[in-house]
Amino acid sequence: MTRARLEHLLGGFGPATVTVVGDFFLDEYLELDPGQSEVSLETGLEARQVVAVRRQPGGAGNVAANLCALGAGRVQCLGLIGDDGEGFELRRALGRLGAETEGLLARADRVTPTYYKPVVRLPGGKLRELERMDQKNRTPAPEKVEAELIAQVKAVVPGARAIIAQDQVQEPECGAITTRVRGALAEICQAHPEVIGFVDSRVRVGEFRHMIVKPNRQEACAAIHPGSPPHDGQQAMACARELARRVKGPVFLTMGEDGIAVVTADTCERVPAPKLTGELDIVGAGDSATAGAVLALCAGAQLAEAAVVANLTASITVQQIGTTGTATQDQVRRRFEQYEELREWPSEAVRCSSKESARIAKGPGGLPR
């Protein structure tokens, strides 16, 4: 990657129309000032005092926020939320960023998934996050809503350059990306190869088809060997190659400070990440990596080039403490300049041997899966 090539790719972000379909969350940060704490007269317990509230898009919403921050031309949000105050705040937060929220289906029988995040203000201005409180739907999404969501995706495909599926809810069938929606996405992406399909899924990455998937090492191994103990890096790479065969698409294997491995059924290309120092906050880093990679692909990047941009954007957001951060094009440029010695972004291509492929087809300990 050269500076000129990066500039060319950044220039291609503006024309891109990206559809984000999935689980839109509200991140509600409650800043607490310990110096103003009181004691409840009724319970005798500490009554923490909220002195500031920050409401930001989370989950698929954070992907949309990062796409907007990076200068995507249009960002369309498709998902399922509650007809409630949290849903109102979520739509308002997305609208302020420039995202289109008409595709968020609001229903009175659902709640808007929300992460309530109390954070304590420390001396010197630092923030310390306390235990999070989650509000999620724990009953299956109605079939009628599934059909509406699928119809919306099909309607926007002709004008979209990319579709991002963000599968955040771990409880099966309770989020926007149900089995039925996942199947429809596979059919849509297979029928429209000109549209870039990209997936981030916490627990079901192996169930998608005909799309690029972005698991971390643990998610890739769990997709191939469910319930097995944690795998090391080499095993994760092997699982990623098997995952690429299964989903019939490339795998962006995220490896934290070790960067990203772009894996297909036959090859692997390792793309290093900028080396960082100081305090880091990884919340939302995967979302910023997704946004950077997809916009780079929209601009004509090769897979490894998209991984470079993903690494750059994630390296910016992990240094934003106490928030689900975003990255701008100017920040990406400055980060690239800081690590100009890595302009060539060396990678290592690896081809699977038939012997290794046979080993991967077996479970832990060499037992058949």
Beta strands, then each sheet from edge to edge (+ up, - down):
strand 1: 17-22
strand 2: 24-32
strand 3: 38-39
strand 4: 46-47
strand 5: 50-59
strand 6: 74-82
strand 7: 100-107
strand 8: 114-121
strand 9: 127-129
strand 10: 133-135
strand 11: 162-167
strand 12: 196-201
strand 13: 212-213
strand 14: 251-254
strand 15: 260-263
strand 16: 267-271
strand 17: 349-351
sheet 1: 7+ 6+ 1+ 11+ 12+ 13+
sheet 2: 5+ 2- 8- 9+
sheet 3: 5+ 2- 8- 10+
sheet 4: 3+ 4-
sheet 5: 14+ 15- 16+ 17-
end
